[in-house]
Amino acid sequence: MRKISYWRYSAVKRKTLFAALTCALLIFSMLGCGTTNHLQSVQLSTSNTAEVPMGTLDLKGVGGTLQLYAWGNYSSGTQKLLNNVNVTFQISITPGSAAWTGTLGDPNATPAQTVQLTPNGLLTAVTPFACTWINEAVPPATAPAWAIDGTYSVTATYKGLTSPAAFVVVASEAGITDTTNPTGACGP
């Protein structure tokens, strides 16, 4: 009877075990191929339950508020509410608007003027109040024809990505009462 060396038997077993572990590692690493899920863009929304496409936002009333939420869009196609954690919100007067002529206050002044933006994305109409809508109707019209006369731009930045701007108009002050605006409304 031929005697098999213990060391030889052990070496074969080690090689088989090493090959099996290498194959298992290769299979597990391949399972993750192509499934990376990285942040592609940041969007602003007025909803914390779904990313809602943004239009021009209207901040209405004395002390009126509007909450903004930041959403992350990932390469897998998923959208995730960022819970405004580690999100930086910025506000500015939109270049080229009537705001540059002094119609709107500086939201970055201390204290803020016309609109205040908190670190968690809450916009609030503050003094001095303003109406950034203008009535372009001319008599004999008896109803206003509204146009925007100035806006604020709000963006959110998260992990180096900045959202497209959301534009905010303010209606915290009464409009001009005349025959084309008999109720003195500010905006639609």
C-alpha positions as CSV (number, residue, x, y, z in Angstrom):
1,M,0.0,0.0,0.0
2,R,1.3,3.3,-1.0
3,K,1.7,5.8,1.7
4,I,0.5,9.4,0.9
5,S,2.5,12.1,2.6
6,Y,0.5,14.3,5.0
7,W,2.2,17.4,3.7
8,R,1.3,16.6,0.1
9,Y,-2.4,16.0,0.9
10,S,-2.4,19.2,3.0
11,A,-0.9,21.3,0.1
12,V,-3.5,20.1,-2.4
13,K,-6.3,21.0,0.1
14,R,-4.8,24.5,0.6
15,K,-4.6,25.1,-3.1
16,T,-8.2,24.0,-3.6
17,L,-9.3,26.2,-0.7
18,F,-7.4,29.2,-2.1
19,A,-8.9,28.7,-5.5
20,A,-12.4,28.4,-4.0
21,L,-11.9,31.6,-2.0
22,T,-10.6,33.5,-5.0
23,C,-13.6,32.4,-7.2
24,A,-16.0,33.5,-4.4
25,L,-14.3,36.9,-4.1
26,L,-14.4,37.3,-7.9
27,I,-18.1,36.5,-8.0
28,F,-19.0,38.9,-5.2
29,S,-16.9,41.7,-6.7
30,M,-18.6,41.2,-10.1
31,L,-22.1,41.5,-8.5
32,G,-21.3,45.1,-7.8
33,C,-20.1,45.9,-11.3
34,G,-22.2,48.6,-13.0
35,T,-24.4,49.2,-10.0
36,T,-22.7,52.3,-8.7
37,N,-25.2,54.9,-7.5
38,H,-23.6,58.3,-7.5
39,L,-25.2,61.7,-7.1
40,Q,-25.7,63.4,-10.5
41,S,-27.7,66.5,-9.7
42,V,-29.5,68.5,-7.1
43,Q,-33.0,70.0,-7.6
44,L,-35.2,72.3,-5.5
45,S,-38.8,71.4,-4.7
46,T,-41.6,72.7,-2.6
47,S,-42.5,69.1,-1.6
48,N,-40.8,66.8,0.8
49,T,-42.7,63.7,-0.5
50,A,-41.8,63.9,-4.2
51,E,-39.5,66.0,-6.4
52,V,-41.9,68.5,-8.0
53,P,-40.8,70.5,-11.1
54,M,-40.2,74.1,-10.2
55,G,-41.7,77.2,-11.7
56,T,-41.7,80.7,-10.5
57,L,-42.6,80.7,-6.8
58,D,-44.9,83.4,-5.3
59,L,-44.2,84.4,-1.7
60,K,-47.5,85.9,-0.7
61,G,-48.6,87.9,2.3
62,V,-47.0,89.8,5.2
63,G,-44.9,87.2,6.9
64,G,-45.7,84.6,4.2
65,T,-43.6,81.5,4.1
66,L,-42.5,79.0,1.5
67,Q,-40.4,75.9,2.4
68,L,-37.9,74.6,-0.1
69,Y,-36.5,71.1,-0.1
70,A,-33.4,69.8,-1.8
71,W,-33.6,66.5,-3.7
72,G,-30.7,64.4,-5.0
73,N,-30.9,62.6,-8.4
74,Y,-28.7,59.5,-8.6
75,S,-27.2,57.6,-11.5
76,S,-29.5,54.7,-10.8
77,G,-32.5,56.9,-11.6
78,T,-33.6,57.2,-8.0
79,Q,-34.5,60.5,-6.3
80,K,-33.8,61.0,-2.7
81,L,-34.9,63.8,-0.3
82,L,-31.7,65.3,1.1
83,N,-33.5,66.4,4.3
84,N,-31.7,69.7,4.0
85,V,-28.8,68.1,5.9
86,N,-25.4,69.4,4.7
87,V,-27.3,71.4,2.1
88,T,-26.3,75.1,1.7
89,F,-29.0,77.4,0.4
90,Q,-28.1,80.7,-1.2
91,I,-30.4,83.7,-2.2
92,S,-29.6,86.6,-4.4
93,I,-31.4,89.3,-6.4
94,T,-31.8,88.1,-10.0
95,P,-29.5,90.1,-12.2
96,G,-31.3,92.3,-14.7
97,S,-34.5,92.5,-12.7
98,A,-36.0,95.7,-11.4
99,A,-34.6,94.6,-8.1
100,W,-31.3,96.3,-9.1
101,T,-33.0,99.6,-9.1
102,G,-33.9,99.3,-5.4
103,T,-37.4,97.8,-5.7
104,L,-36.4,94.8,-3.7
105,G,-34.4,94.7,-0.5
106,D,-31.1,92.8,0.0
107,P,-31.9,89.3,1.3
108,N,-28.3,89.0,2.5
109,A,-28.3,92.1,4.6
110,T,-28.4,91.9,8.4
111,P,-31.3,91.9,9.1
112,A,-32.6,90.6,5.8
113,Q,-34.8,92.9,3.7
114,T,-38.0,91.8,1.9
115,V,-37.1,88.1,1.9
116,Q,-35.3,86.0,4.5
117,L,-33.8,82.6,3.8
118,T,-33.0,80.3,6.8
119,P,-30.3,77.7,6.6
120,N,-32.9,74.9,6.3
121,G,-34.6,76.5,3.2
122,L,-37.5,78.4,4.7
123,L,-38.3,81.7,2.8
124,T,-40.2,84.4,4.8
125,A,-41.5,87.8,3.6
126,V,-40.0,90.4,6.0
127,T,-40.0,94.2,6.2
128,P,-39.8,96.2,4.1
129,F,-42.6,94.5,2.3
130,A,-42.7,94.5,-1.5
131,C,-44.8,93.8,-4.5
132,T,-42.7,92.5,-7.4
133,W,-45.6,92.1,-9.7
134,I,-46.6,95.0,-11.9
135,N,-50.0,95.6,-13.5
136,E,-49.5,96.4,-17.2
137,A,-53.2,96.7,-18.1
138,V,-54.3,100.1,-19.5
139,P,-57.8,101.6,-19.4
140,P,-60.4,100.8,-20.5
141,A,-59.4,97.4,-19.2
142,T,-61.0,96.5,-15.9
143,A,-58.8,93.6,-15.0
144,P,-55.1,93.6,-14.3
145,A,-52.5,92.1,-16.7
146,W,-49.7,90.9,-14.4
147,A,-46.0,90.9,-15.2
148,I,-43.0,90.1,-13.0
149,D,-40.9,93.2,-12.1
150,G,-38.2,91.5,-10.1
151,T,-37.2,88.2,-8.6
152,Y,-34.9,86.5,-6.2
153,S,-32.9,83.5,-7.2
154,V,-32.5,80.6,-4.7
155,T,-30.1,77.7,-5.2
156,A,-29.1,74.7,-3.1
157,T,-25.6,73.2,-3.0
158,Y,-24.9,69.6,-1.8
159,K,-21.6,67.7,-2.2
160,G,-20.3,70.3,-4.7
161,L,-23.3,70.2,-6.9
162,T,-25.6,73.3,-7.2
163,S,-29.2,73.1,-8.2
164,P,-30.7,75.2,-11.0
165,A,-32.1,78.5,-9.6
166,A,-35.7,78.7,-8.4
167,F,-37.1,82.2,-9.0
168,V,-39.2,83.8,-6.2
169,V,-41.5,86.8,-6.7
170,V,-42.8,88.6,-3.6
171,A,-46.4,89.7,-3.0
172,S,-46.2,90.9,0.6
173,E,-47.3,94.5,-0.1
174,A,-50.6,95.7,-1.7
175,G,-50.6,96.6,-5.3
176,I,-51.7,99.9,-6.8
177,T,-55.4,100.4,-6.8
178,D,-56.8,101.9,-10.0
179,T,-59.5,101.2,-12.6
180,T,-57.5,98.2,-14.0
181,N,-56.8,96.8,-10.5
182,P,-59.9,97.8,-8.4
183,T,-59.0,95.5,-5.5
184,G,-55.4,96.7,-5.1
185,A,-54.1,93.1,-5.5
186,C,-50.4,92.3,-5.9
187,G,-50.1,89.7,-8.6
188,P,-52.4,86.9,-9.7
